[in-house]
Amino acid sequence: MVHESATSVTTTMAVRPILLIEDEPLVREATTAMLESFGYVVRACGHGREALDLLRSAACSPCLIILDFMMPDMDGATFIRERACEPAIASIPLIMFSARWDARETARRLGVPLVPKGPRVERLLRAVADYCAA
């Protein structure tokens, strides 16, 4: 559920889509629906390999990548390492989106900002607005 205070965070529509990489279908669908309700366009993938394939195809040039850390096939750390080797996609801003208790340390080690998963969506909306303002 979106908190009423979140509506004041952003009303800016993304010119380019946001790429959400999340393996859990319910979280992926809820996060997509929430972001879309604030006017953002969202492309969603179920794991890192699928997302890299999409980015490499140039079918998606997102303003931001929101990355879950624990996923099948290719986890977040592997995605970050592989992305860094490809100049065409390495510069796309990325935030880690995780509910893991050790996510803060992992994000710091990987050099990416962390937005914790949870019922408070304001931090995610602020981060998206920072990267995807039109």
N, CA, C and O atoms as CSV, one atom per row, in Angstrom:
chain,resi,resn,atom,element,x,y,z
A,1,MET,N,N,0.839,-1.168,0.000
A,1,MET,CA,C,0.000,0.000,0.000
A,1,MET,C,C,0.886,1.233,0.000
A,1,MET,O,O,1.880,1.281,0.724
A,2,VAL,N,N,0.541,2.222,-0.798
A,2,VAL,CA,C,1.296,3.462,-0.872
A,2,VAL,C,C,0.811,4.391,0.216
A,2,VAL,O,O,-0.388,4.643,0.339
A,3,HIS,N,N,1.741,4.902,1.006
A,3,HIS,CA,C,1.395,5.852,2.058
A,3,HIS,C,C,1.030,7.186,1.437
A,3,HIS,O,O,1.594,7.564,0.410
A,4,GLU,N,N,0.093,7.907,2.046
A,4,GLU,CA,C,-0.324,9.191,1.510
A,4,GLU,C,C,0.834,10.156,1.389
A,4,GLU,O,O,0.879,10.937,0.439
A,5,SER,N,N,1.776,10.128,2.322
A,5,SER,CA,C,2.903,11.052,2.268
A,5,SER,C,C,3.787,10.803,1.059
A,5,SER,O,O,4.538,11.687,0.646
A,6,ALA,N,N,3.706,9.613,0.490
A,6,ALA,CA,C,4.519,9.315,-0.685
A,6,ALA,C,C,4.065,10.114,-1.893
A,6,ALA,O,O,4.861,10.360,-2.799
A,7,THR,N,N,2.800,10.525,-1.928
A,7,THR,CA,C,2.317,11.269,-3.081
A,7,THR,C,C,3.008,12.612,-3.220
A,7,THR,O,O,3.051,13.157,-4.323
A,8,SER,N,N,3.543,13.161,-2.159
A,8,SER,CA,C,4.243,14.429,-2.243
A,8,SER,C,C,5.693,14.261,-2.665
A,8,SER,O,O,6.375,15.255,-2.918
A,9,VAL,N,N,6.176,13.040,-2.746
A,9,VAL,CA,C,7.577,12.802,-3.076
A,9,VAL,C,C,7.855,13.130,-4.520
A,9,VAL,O,O,8.854,13.783,-4.822
A,10,THR,N,N,6.998,12.695,-5.417
A,10,THR,CA,C,7.256,12.924,-6.831
A,10,THR,C,C,5.983,12.860,-7.648
A,10,THR,O,O,5.080,12.076,-7.355
A,11,THR,N,N,5.919,13.661,-8.639
A,11,THR,CA,C,4.876,13.560,-9.650
A,11,THR,C,C,5.510,13.667,-11.029
A,11,THR,O,O,4.812,13.856,-12.025
A,12,THR,N,N,6.828,13.546,-11.086
A,12,THR,CA,C,7.566,13.666,-12.333
A,12,THR,C,C,7.509,12.366,-13.102
A,12,THR,O,O,7.756,11.298,-12.542
A,13,MET,N,N,7.189,12.446,-14.370
A,13,MET,CA,C,7.132,11.249,-15.198
A,13,MET,C,C,8.503,10.996,-15.835
A,13,MET,O,O,9.139,11.924,-16.334
A,14,ALA,N,N,8.936,9.782,-15.815
A,14,ALA,CA,C,10.210,9.418,-16.426
A,14,ALA,C,C,10.076,9.480,-17.942
A,14,ALA,O,O,9.106,8.982,-18.513
A,15,VAL,N,N,11.060,10.096,-18.585
A,15,VAL,CA,C,11.090,10.115,-20.031
A,15,VAL,C,C,11.528,8.742,-20.522
A,15,VAL,O,O,11.003,8.231,-21.511
A,16,ARG,N,N,12.487,8.151,-19.832
A,16,ARG,CA,C,12.959,6.804,-20.142
A,16,ARG,C,C,12.432,5.860,-19.069
A,16,ARG,O,O,12.131,6.290,-17.956
A,17,PRO,N,N,12.319,4.580,-19.396
A,17,PRO,CA,C,11.779,3.645,-18.398
A,17,PRO,C,C,12.760,3.372,-17.263
A,17,PRO,O,O,13.955,3.655,-17.349
A,18,ILE,N,N,12.214,2.827,-16.228
A,18,ILE,CA,C,12.988,2.286,-15.108
A,18,ILE,C,C,13.066,0.787,-15.367
A,18,ILE,O,O,12.072,0.172,-15.754
A,19,LEU,N,N,14.238,0.196,-15.157
A,19,LEU,CA,C,14.373,-1.252,-15.280
A,19,LEU,C,C,14.377,-1.848,-13.880
A,19,LEU,O,O,15.291,-1.588,-13.099
A,20,LEU,N,N,13.379,-2.632,-13.561
A,20,LEU,CA,C,13.258,-3.304,-12.276
A,20,LEU,C,C,13.668,-4.762,-12.455
A,20,LEU,O,O,13.113,-5.476,-13.289
A,21,ILE,N,N,14.644,-5.194,-11.664
A,21,ILE,CA,C,15.105,-6.586,-11.720
A,21,ILE,C,C,14.780,-7.216,-10.372
A,21,ILE,O,O,15.431,-6.931,-9.367
A,22,GLU,N,N,13.777,-8.065,-10.367
A,22,GLU,CA,C,13.242,-8.653,-9.133
A,22,GLU,C,C,12.698,-10.034,-9.449
A,22,GLU,O,O,11.854,-10.182,-10.333
A,23,ASP,N,N,13.176,-11.054,-8.730
A,23,ASP,CA,C,12.749,-12.421,-9.028
A,23,ASP,C,C,11.410,-12.792,-8.426
A,23,ASP,O,O,10.728,-13.665,-8.961
A,24,GLU,N,N,11.012,-12.171,-7.350
A,24,GLU,CA,C,9.761,-12.517,-6.675
A,24,GLU,C,C,8.586,-11.860,-7.413
A,24,GLU,O,O,8.463,-10.635,-7.403
A,25,PRO,N,N,7.717,-12.667,-8.056
A,25,PRO,CA,C,6.645,-12.089,-8.876
A,25,PRO,C,C,5.755,-11.081,-8.148
A,25,PRO,O,O,5.420,-10.039,-8.713
A,26,LEU,N,N,5.369,-11.370,-6.912
A,26,LEU,CA,C,4.485,-10.445,-6.202
A,26,LEU,C,C,5.174,-9.117,-5.903
A,26,LEU,O,O,4.556,-8.059,-6.022
A,27,VAL,N,N,6.430,-9.163,-5.520
A,27,VAL,CA,C,7.186,-7.926,-5.260
A,27,VAL,C,C,7.388,-7.169,-6.567
A,27,VAL,O,O,7.244,-5.947,-6.610
A,28,ARG,N,N,7.721,-7.891,-7.628
A,28,ARG,CA,C,7.931,-7.261,-8.941
A,28,ARG,C,C,6.649,-6.568,-9.398
A,28,ARG,O,O,6.686,-5.419,-9.839
A,29,GLU,N,N,5.516,-7.264,-9.292
A,29,GLU,CA,C,4.243,-6.686,-9.734
A,29,GLU,C,C,3.821,-5.510,-8.861
A,29,GLU,O,O,3.348,-4.499,-9.380
A,30,ALA,N,N,3.982,-5.625,-7.552
A,30,ALA,CA,C,3.590,-4.541,-6.652
A,30,ALA,C,C,4.471,-3.310,-6.846
A,30,ALA,O,O,3.971,-2.185,-6.858
A,31,THR,N,N,5.766,-3.515,-6.996
A,31,THR,CA,C,6.684,-2.388,-7.189
A,31,THR,C,C,6.418,-1.720,-8.531
A,31,THR,O,O,6.414,-0.493,-8.625
A,32,THR,N,N,6.196,-2.515,-9.559
A,32,THR,CA,C,5.861,-1.965,-10.879
A,32,THR,C,C,4.588,-1.139,-10.797
A,32,THR,O,O,4.546,-0.011,-11.287
A,33,ALA,N,N,3.549,-1.694,-10.179
A,33,ALA,CA,C,2.265,-0.984,-10.074
A,33,ALA,C,C,2.416,0.310,-9.279
A,33,ALA,O,O,1.843,1.335,-9.647
A,34,MET,N,N,3.178,0.268,-8.199
A,34,MET,CA,C,3.375,1.471,-7.392
A,34,MET,C,C,4.090,2.548,-8.197
A,34,MET,O,O,3.654,3.699,-8.206
A,35,LEU,N,N,5.173,2.198,-8.869
A,35,LEU,CA,C,5.914,3.184,-9.659
A,35,LEU,C,C,5.065,3.724,-10.807
A,35,LEU,O,O,5.090,4.922,-11.090
A,36,GLU,N,N,4.321,2.850,-11.462
A,36,GLU,CA,C,3.441,3.291,-12.544
A,36,GLU,C,C,2.355,4.228,-12.035
A,36,GLU,O,O,1.936,5.136,-12.753
A,37,SER,N,N,1.894,4.017,-10.802
A,37,SER,CA,C,0.862,4.898,-10.247
A,37,SER,C,C,1.385,6.319,-10.039
A,37,SER,O,O,0.598,7.256,-9.901
A,38,PHE,N,N,2.706,6.483,-10.016
A,38,PHE,CA,C,3.322,7.805,-9.905
A,38,PHE,C,C,3.788,8.321,-11.264
A,38,PHE,O,O,4.511,9.314,-11.338
A,39,GLY,N,N,3.381,7.655,-12.329
A,39,GLY,CA,C,3.651,8.131,-13.670
A,39,GLY,C,C,4.909,7.605,-14.322
A,39,GLY,O,O,5.257,8.044,-15.418
A,40,TYR,N,N,5.596,6.691,-13.691
A,40,TYR,CA,C,6.812,6.136,-14.279
A,40,TYR,C,C,6.484,4.977,-15.211
A,40,TYR,O,O,5.486,4.279,-15.029
A,41,VAL,N,N,7.328,4.787,-16.200
A,41,VAL,CA,C,7.244,3.644,-17.097
A,41,VAL,C,C,8.234,2.616,-16.557
A,41,VAL,O,O,9.385,2.956,-16.283
A,42,VAL,N,N,7.810,1.377,-16.402
A,42,VAL,CA,C,8.650,0.342,-15.800
A,42,VAL,C,C,8.761,-0.851,-16.743
A,42,VAL,O,O,7.758,-1.345,-17.258
A,43,ARG,N,N,9.991,-1.306,-16.962
A,43,ARG,CA,C,10.264,-2.590,-17.608
A,43,ARG,C,C,10.748,-3.491,-16.492
A,43,ARG,O,O,11.604,-3.086,-15.706
A,44,ALA,N,N,10.229,-4.691,-16.403
A,44,ALA,CA,C,10.585,-5.590,-15.313
A,44,ALA,C,C,11.166,-6.896,-15.842
A,44,ALA,O,O,10.702,-7.447,-16.840
A,45,CYS,N,N,12.193,-7.375,-15.148
A,45,CYS,CA,C,12.830,-8.647,-15.459
A,45,CYS,C,C,12.884,-9.488,-14.197
A,45,CYS,O,O,12.920,-8.956,-13.087
A,46,GLY,N,N,12.889,-10.801,-14.369
A,46,GLY,CA,C,12.885,-11.715,-13.241
A,46,GLY,C,C,14.249,-12.094,-12.706
A,46,GLY,O,O,14.345,-12.674,-11.624
A,47,HIS,N,N,15.322,-11.776,-13.448
A,47,HIS,CA,C,16.673,-12.075,-12.963
A,47,HIS,C,C,17.691,-11.293,-13.774
A,47,HIS,O,O,17.367,-10.717,-14.813
A,48,GLY,N,N,18.913,-11.280,-13.293
A,48,GLY,CA,C,19.977,-10.484,-13.885
A,48,GLY,C,C,20.324,-10.851,-15.311
A,48,GLY,O,O,20.585,-9.966,-16.127
A,49,ARG,N,N,20.333,-12.132,-15.630
A,49,ARG,CA,C,20.678,-12.557,-17.003
A,49,ARG,C,C,19.667,-11.995,-17.995
A,49,ARG,O,O,20.045,-11.472,-19.043
A,50,GLU,N,N,18.388,-12.101,-17.663
A,50,GLU,CA,C,17.332,-11.559,-18.522
A,50,GLU,C,C,17.517,-10.049,-18.711
A,50,GLU,O,O,17.360,-9.533,-19.818
A,51,ALA,N,N,17.847,-9.353,-17.635
A,51,ALA,CA,C,18.043,-7.900,-17.697
A,51,ALA,C,C,19.250,-7.536,-18.557
A,51,ALA,O,O,19.172,-6.612,-19.367
A,52,LEU,N,N,20.364,-8.249,-18.391
A,52,LEU,CA,C,21.539,-7.964,-19.223
A,52,LEU,C,C,21.232,-8.193,-20.696
A,52,LEU,O,O,21.634,-7.397,-21.545
A,53,ASP,N,N,20.526,-9.268,-21.003
A,53,ASP,CA,C,20.146,-9.526,-22.389
A,53,ASP,C,C,19.308,-8.380,-22.948
A,53,ASP,O,O,19.515,-7.953,-24.084
A,54,LEU,N,N,18.376,-7.890,-22.164
A,54,LEU,CA,C,17.528,-6.777,-22.590
A,54,LEU,C,C,18.366,-5.516,-22.808
A,54,LEU,O,O,18.207,-4.828,-23.816
A,55,LEU,N,N,19.248,-5.218,-21.869
A,55,LEU,CA,C,20.099,-4.031,-22.000
A,55,LEU,C,C,21.050,-4.142,-23.188
A,55,LEU,O,O,21.256,-3.168,-23.912
A,56,ARG,N,N,21.618,-5.302,-23.387
A,56,ARG,CA,C,22.542,-5.508,-24.514
A,56,ARG,C,C,21.839,-5.373,-25.857
A,56,ARG,O,O,22.455,-4.957,-26.838
A,57,SER,N,N,20.577,-5.714,-25.911
A,57,SER,CA,C,19.831,-5.633,-27.163
A,57,SER,C,C,19.490,-4.196,-27.527
A,57,SER,O,O,19.011,-3.928,-28.630
A,58,ALA,N,N,19.731,-3.279,-26.615
A,58,ALA,CA,C,19.395,-1.860,-26.787
A,58,ALA,C,C,17.890,-1.643,-26.898
A,58,ALA,O,O,17.451,-0.577,-27.330
A,59,ALA,N,N,17.100,-2.631,-26.517
A,59,ALA,CA,C,15.648,-2.494,-26.523
A,59,ALA,C,C,15.167,-1.684,-25.326
A,59,ALA,O,O,14.005,-1.281,-25.263
A,60,CYS,N,N,16.068,-1.450,-24.379
A,60,CYS,CA,C,15.714,-0.711,-23.170
A,60,CYS,C,C,16.904,0.148,-22.772
A,60,CYS,O,O,18.006,-0.360,-22.562
A,61,SER,N,N,16.675,1.448,-22.670
A,61,SER,CA,C,17.703,2.379,-22.203
A,61,SER,C,C,17.130,3.116,-20.996
A,61,SER,O,O,16.628,4.232,-21.123
A,62,PRO,N,N,17.208,2.489,-19.833
A,62,PRO,CA,C,16.522,3.038,-18.656
A,62,PRO,C,C,17.241,4.239,-18.039
A,62,PRO,O,O,18.442,4.431,-18.227
A,63,CYS,N,N,16.479,5.034,-17.305
A,63,CYS,CA,C,17.065,6.133,-16.537
A,63,CYS,C,C,17.646,5.598,-15.233
A,63,CYS,O,O,18.465,6.263,-14.599
A,64,LEU,N,N,17.226,4.393,-14.827
A,64,LEU,CA,C,17.647,3.804,-13.561
A,64,LEU,C,C,17.402,2.305,-13.591
A,64,LEU,O,O,16.430,1.829,-14.178
A,65,ILE,N,N,18.304,1.567,-12.948
A,65,ILE,CA,C,18.117,0.135,-12.728
A,65,ILE,C,C,17.883,-0.061,-11.233
A,65,ILE,O,O,18.690,0.372,-10.411
A,66,ILE,N,N,16.784,-0.710,-10.886
A,66,ILE,CA,C,16.492,-1.089,-9.505
A,66,ILE,C,C,16.737,-2.587,-9.427
A,66,ILE,O,O,16.061,-3.370,-10.094
A,67,LEU,N,N,17.700,-2.977,-8.615
A,67,LEU,CA,C,18.211,-4.344,-8.628
A,67,LEU,C,C,18.001,-5.049,-7.295
A,67,LEU,O,O,18.478,-4.594,-6.255
A,68,ASP,N,N,17.290,-6.153,-7.338
A,68,ASP,CA,C,17.207,-7.050,-6.185
A,68,ASP,C,C,18.566,-7.734,-6.058
A,68,ASP,O,O,19.269,-7.894,-7.056
A,69,PHE,N,N,18.938,-8.130,-4.870
A,69,PHE,CA,C,20.249,-8.729,-4.689
A,69,PHE,C,C,20.231,-10.247,-4.833
A,69,PHE,O,O,21.067,-10.807,-5.542
A,70,MET,N,N,19.304,-10.911,-4.180
A,70,MET,CA,C,19.240,-12.377,-4.203
A,70,MET,C,C,18.259,-12.823,-5.286
A,70,MET,O,O,17.048,-12.640,-5.161
A,71,MET,N,N,18.808,-13.411,-6.353
A,71,MET,CA,C,17.982,-13.882,-7.465
A,71,MET,C,C,18.569,-15.172,-8.025
A,71,MET,O,O,19.760,-15.442,-7.870
A,72,PRO,N,N,17.726,-15.962,-8.676
A,72,PRO,CA,C,18.246,-17.167,-9.336
A,72,PRO,C,C,18.969,-16.787,-10.634
A,72,PRO,O,O,18.853,-15.656,-11.106
A,73,ASP,N,N,19.686,-17.705,-11.185
A,73,ASP,CA,C,20.379,-17.567,-12.456
A,73,ASP,C,C,21.548,-16.585,-12.381
A,73,ASP,O,O,22.685,-16.968,-12.657
A,74,MET,N,N,21.295,-15.338,-12.017
A,74,MET,CA,C,22.357,-14.355,-11.860
A,74,MET,C,C,21.966,-13.414,-10.726
A,74,MET,O,O,20.977,-12.687,-10.822
A,75,ASP,N,N,22.749,-13.434,-9.655
A,75,ASP,CA,C,22.428,-12.572,-8.518
A,75,ASP,C,C,22.863,-11.133,-8.783
A,75,ASP,O,O,23.479,-10.835,-9.806
A,76,GLY,N,N,22.535,-10.253,-7.849
A,76,GLY,CA,C,22.830,-8.839,-8.014
A,76,GLY,C,C,24.311,-8.524,-8.134
A,76,GLY,O,O,24.692,-7.689,-8.954
A,77,ALA,N,N,25.151,-9.164,-7.346
A,77,ALA,CA,C,26.590,-8.904,-7.394
A,77,ALA,C,C,27.163,-9.288,-8.760
A,77,ALA,O,O,27.981,-8.554,-9.314
A,78,THR,N,N,26.747,-10.414,-9.296
A,78,THR,CA,C,27.222,-10.841,-10.615
A,78,THR,C,C,26.726,-9.877,-11.688
A,78,THR,O,O,27.469,-9.527,-12.605
A,79,PHE,N,N,25.477,-9.452,-11.575
A,79,PHE,CA,C,24.940,-8.477,-12.524
A,79,PHE,C,C,25.778,-7.199,-12.502
A,79,PHE,O,O,26.130,-6.671,-13.556
A,80,ILE,N,N,26.094,-6.704,-11.318
A,80,ILE,CA,C,26.878,-5.469,-11.195
A,80,ILE,C,C,28.257,-5.647,-11.830
A,80,ILE,O,O,28.727,-4.760,-12.543
A,81,ARG,N,N,28.906,-6.778,-11.580
A,81,ARG,CA,C,30.230,-7.026,-12.165
A,81,ARG,C,C,30.160,-7.108,-13.692
A,81,ARG,O,O,30.992,-6.518,-14.381
A,82,GLU,N,N,29.181,-7.830,-14.221
A,82,GLU,CA,C,29.069,-7.963,-15.674
A,82,GLU,C,C,28.688,-6.634,-16.324
A,82,GLU,O,O,29.190,-6.306,-17.400
A,83,ARG,N,N,27.825,-5.882,-15.694
A,83,ARG,CA,C,27.418,-4.568,-16.201
A,83,ARG,C,C,28.612,-3.636,-16.287
A,83,ARG,O,O,28.736,-2.870,-17.243
A,84,ALA,N,N,29.489,-3.692,-15.297
A,84,ALA,CA,C,30.659,-2.810,-15.257
A,84,ALA,C,C,31.612,-3.052,-16.425
A,84,ALA,O,O,32.386,-2.163,-16.777
A,85,CYS,N,N,31.572,-4.221,-17.021
A,85,CYS,CA,C,32.464,-4.570,-18.139
A,85,CYS,C,C,31.933,-4.099,-19.489
A,85,CYS,O,O,32.603,-4.264,-20.508
A,86,GLU,N,N,30.754,-3.523,-19.506
A,86,GLU,CA,C,30.134,-3.124,-20.770
A,86,GLU,C,C,29.866,-1.624,-20.767
A,86,GLU,O,O,28.903,-1.166,-20.152
A,87,PRO,N,N,30.713,-0.855,-21.453
A,87,PRO,CA,C,30.600,0.605,-21.425
A,87,PRO,C,C,29.220,1.141,-21.790
A,87,PRO,O,O,28.795,2.157,-21.240
A,88,ALA,N,N,28.524,0.494,-22.688
A,88,ALA,CA,C,27.215,0.991,-23.118
A,88,ALA,C,C,26.171,0.968,-22.009
A,88,ALA,O,O,25.207,1.732,-22.044
A,89,ILE,N,N,26.361,0.092,-21.028
A,89,ILE,CA,C,25.367,0.005,-19.949
A,89,ILE,C,C,25.955,0.298,-18.569
A,89,ILE,O,O,25.209,0.449,-17.602
A,90,ALA,N,N,27.267,0.379,-18.470
A,90,ALA,CA,C,27.913,0.587,-17.169
A,90,ALA,C,C,27.555,1.926,-16.534
A,90,ALA,O,O,27.591,2.060,-15.311
A,91,SER,N,N,27.216,2.906,-17.343
A,91,SER,CA,C,26.939,4.234,-16.803
A,91,SER,C,C,25.484,4.438,-16.384
A,91,SER,O,O,25.143,5.493,-15.850
A,92,ILE,N,N,24.634,3.458,-16.613
A,92,ILE,CA,C,23.230,3.573,-16.196
A,92,ILE,C,C,23.182,3.517,-14.672
A,92,ILE,O,O,23.678,2.558,-14.081
A,93,PRO,N,N,22.596,4.520,-14.026
A,93,PRO,CA,C,22.519,4.501,-12.568
A,93,PRO,C,C,21.807,3.253,-12.053
A,93,PRO,O,O,20.888,2.735,-12.686
A,94,LEU,N,N,22.252,2.786,-10.892
A,94,LEU,CA,C,21.732,1.552,-10.318
A,94,LEU,C,C,21.573,1.724,-8.817
A,94,LEU,O,O,22.439,2.292,-8.152
A,95,ILE,N,N,20.466,1.232,-8.291
A,95,ILE,CA,C,20.303,1.147,-6.841
A,95,ILE,C,C,19.938,-0.288,-6.494
A,95,ILE,O,O,19.216,-0.959,-7.231
A,96,MET,N,N,20.450,-0.743,-5.361
A,96,MET,CA,C,20.110,-2.073,-4.878
A,96,MET,C,C,18.852,-1.954,-4.024
A,96,MET,O,O,18.715,-1.031,-3.220
A,97,PHE,N,N,17.945,-2.895,-4.209
A,97,PHE,CA,C,16.649,-2.927,-3.546
A,97,PHE,C,C,16.582,-4.265,-2.828
A,97,PHE,O,O,16.399,-5.297,-3.473
A,98,SER,N,N,16.726,-4.271,-1.504
A,98,SER,CA,C,16.853,-5.545,-0.807
A,98,SER,C,C,16.232,-5.497,0.584
A,98,SER,O,O,16.166,-4.449,1.226
A,99,ALA,N,N,15.782,-6.666,1.025
A,99,ALA,CA,C,15.263,-6.826,2.380
A,99,ALA,C,C,16.254,-7.576,3.270
A,99,ALA,O,O,15.975,-7.808,4.447
A,100,ARG,N,N,17.394,-7.952,2.724
A,100,ARG,CA,C,18.386,-8.710,3.487
A,100,ARG,C,C,18.956,-7.871,4.627
A,100,ARG,O,O,19.164,-6.667,4.483
A,101,TRP,N,N,19.201,-8.518,5.747
A,101,TRP,CA,C,19.739,-7.808,6.908
A,101,TRP,C,C,21.147,-7.306,6.659
A,101,TRP,O,O,21.544,-6.295,7.239
A,102,ASP,N,N,21.912,-7.976,5.816
A,102,ASP,CA,C,23.292,-7.572,5.549
A,102,ASP,C,C,23.426,-6.750,4.260
A,102,ASP,O,O,24.534,-6.562,3.756
A,103,ALA,N,N,22.318,-6.270,3.738
A,103,ALA,CA,C,22.335,-5.569,2.450
A,103,ALA,C,C,23.134,-4.268,2.499
A,103,ALA,O,O,23.789,-3.919,1.517
A,104,ARG,N,N,23.097,-3.556,3.598
A,104,ARG,CA,C,23.817,-2.280,3.691
A,104,ARG,C,C,25.316,-2.489,3.452
A,104,ARG,O,O,25.937,-1.750,2.688
A,105,GLU,N,N,25.883,-3.486,4.104
A,105,GLU,CA,C,27.302,-3.773,3.937
A,105,GLU,C,C,27.603,-4.262,2.522
A,105,GLU,O,O,28.618,-3.882,1.938
A,106,THR,N,N,26.747,-5.083,1.981
A,106,THR,CA,C,26.934,-5.584,0.623
A,106,THR,C,C,26.884,-4.438,-0.381
A,106,THR,O,O,27.727,-4.361,-1.275
A,107,ALA,N,N,25.914,-3.555,-0.244
A,107,ALA,CA,C,25.797,-2.404,-1.148
A,107,ALA,C,C,27.038,-1.516,-1.046
A,107,ALA,O,O,27.562,-1.058,-2.061
A,108,ARG,N,N,27.503,-1.276,0.167
A,108,ARG,CA,C,28.698,-0.457,0.358
A,108,ARG,C,C,29.899,-1.096,-0.334
A,108,ARG,O,O,30.666,-0.418,-1.018
A,109,ARG,N,N,30.051,-2.389,-0.153
A,109,ARG,CA,C,31.171,-3.116,-0.757
A,109,ARG,C,C,31.107,-3.069,-2.280
A,109,ARG,O,O,32.142,-2.984,-2.942
A,110,LEU,N,N,29.900,-3.123,-2.837
A,110,LEU,CA,C,29.722,-3.095,-4.288
A,110,LEU,C,C,29.711,-1.671,-4.852
A,110,LEU,O,O,29.750,-1.477,-6.067
A,111,GLY,N,N,29.659,-0.686,-3.964
A,111,GLY,CA,C,29.677,0.706,-4.400
A,111,GLY,C,C,28.381,1.195,-5.009
A,111,GLY,O,O,28.387,2.033,-5.910
A,112,VAL,N,N,27.256,0.666,-4.513
A,112,VAL,CA,C,25.955,1.097,-5.025
A,112,VAL,C,C,25.066,1.536,-3.862
A,112,VAL,O,O,25.189,1.012,-2.755
A,113,PRO,N,N,24.170,2.497,-4.109
A,113,PRO,CA,C,23.233,2.899,-3.051
A,113,PRO,C,C,22.207,1.794,-2.781
A,113,PRO,O,O,21.883,0.992,-3.657
A,114,LEU,N,N,21.715,1.781,-1.563
A,114,LEU,CA,C,20.730,0.787,-1.132
A,114,LEU,C,C,19.433,1.474,-0.759
A,114,LEU,O,O,19.434,2.492,-0.066
A,115,VAL,N,N,18.330,0.915,-1.219
A,115,VAL,CA,C,17.002,1.295,-0.751
A,115,VAL,C,C,16.388,0.018,-0.200
A,115,VAL,O,O,16.186,-0.940,-0.946
A,116,PRO,N,N,16.085,-0.011,1.101
A,116,PRO,CA,C,15.512,-1.238,1.673
A,116,PRO,C,C,14.077,-1.478,1.191
A,116,PRO,O,O,13.304,-0.539,0.999
A,117,LYS,N,N,13.747,-2.739,1.004
A,117,LYS,CA,C,12.370,-3.111,0.684
A,117,LYS,C,C,11.548,-2.954,1.949
A,117,LYS,O,O,12.062,-3.073,3.061
A,118,GLY,N,N,10.291,-2.690,1.767
A,118,GLY,CA,C,9.410,-2.596,2.919
A,118,GLY,C,C,8.195,-1.758,2.597
A,118,GLY,O,O,8.033,-1.275,1.477
A,119,PRO,N,N,7.344,-1.589,3.594
A,119,PRO,CA,C,6.088,-0.880,3.361
A,119,PRO,C,C,6.246,0.624,3.150
A,119,PRO,O,O,5.348,1.264,2.604
A,120,ARG,N,N,7.361,1.191,3.569
A,120,ARG,CA,C,7.579,2.632,3.376
A,120,ARG,C,C,8.238,2.855,2.021
A,120,ARG,O,O,9.401,2.504,1.818
A,121,VAL,N,N,7.493,3.434,1.110
A,121,VAL,CA,C,7.974,3.580,-0.260
A,121,VAL,C,C,8.633,4.929,-0.540
A,121,VAL,O,O,9.152,5.149,-1.634
A,122,GLU,N,N,8.616,5.828,0.438
A,122,GLU,CA,C,9.128,7.173,0.197
A,122,GLU,C,C,10.588,7.184,-0.244
A,122,GLU,O,O,10.953,7.945,-1.140
A,123,ARG,N,N,11.423,6.355,0.366
A,123,ARG,CA,C,12.845,6.331,-0.006
A,123,ARG,C,C,13.029,5.870,-1.443
A,123,ARG,O,O,13.845,6.429,-2.175
A,124,LEU,N,N,12.281,4.860,-1.848
A,124,LEU,CA,C,12.373,4.392,-3.223
A,124,LEU,C,C,11.905,5.481,-4.183
A,124,LEU,O,O,12.556,5.727,-5.198
A,125,LEU,N,N,10.795,6.131,-3.878
A,125,LEU,CA,C,10.286,7.182,-4.756
A,125,LEU,C,C,11.259,8.362,-4.850
A,125,LEU,O,O,11.433,8.936,-5.925
A,126,ARG,N,N,11.890,8.721,-3.735
A,126,ARG,CA,C,12.891,9.810,-3.779
A,126,ARG,C,C,14.079,9.417,-4.640
A,126,ARG,O,O,14.566,10.224,-5.432
A,127,ALA,N,N,14.550,8.180,-4.493
A,127,ALA,CA,C,15.697,7.718,-5.294
A,127,ALA,C,C,15.335,7.704,-6.774
A,127,ALA,O,O,16.133,8.134,-7.607
A,128,VAL,N,N,14.165,7.227,-7.109
A,128,VAL,CA,C,13.726,7.203,-8.504
A,128,VAL,C,C,13.637,8.628,-9.041
A,128,VAL,O,O,14.098,8.899,-10.149
A,129,ALA,N,N,13.060,9.523,-8.281
A,129,ALA,CA,C,12.932,10.917,-8.724
A,129,ALA,C,C,14.302,11.559,-8.948
A,129,ALA,O,O,14.476,12.349,-9.875
A,130,ASP,N,N,15.269,11.219,-8.101
A,130,ASP,CA,C,16.619,11.773,-8.258
A,130,ASP,C,C,17.239,11.376,-9.598
A,130,ASP,O,O,17.924,12.184,-10.224
A,131,TYR,N,N,17.008,10.164,-10.032
A,131,TYR,CA,C,17.612,9.663,-11.265
A,131,TYR,C,C,16.745,9.848,-12.508
A,131,TYR,O,O,17.263,9.899,-13.624
A,132,CYS,N,N,15.450,9.947,-12.323
A,132,CYS,CA,C,14.554,9.904,-13.473
A,132,CYS,C,C,13.732,11.174,-13.666
A,132,CYS,O,O,12.697,11.146,-14.332
A,133,ALA,N,N,14.176,12.264,-13.101
A,133,ALA,CA,C,13.446,13.516,-13.305
A,133,ALA,C,C,13.501,13.903,-14.775
A,133,ALA,O,O,14.554,13.840,-15.409
A,134,ALA,N,N,12.361,14.301,-15.303
A,134,ALA,CA,C,12.289,14.659,-16.735
A,134,ALA,C,C,13.039,15.949,-16.997
A,134,ALA,O,O,13.093,16.412,-18.136
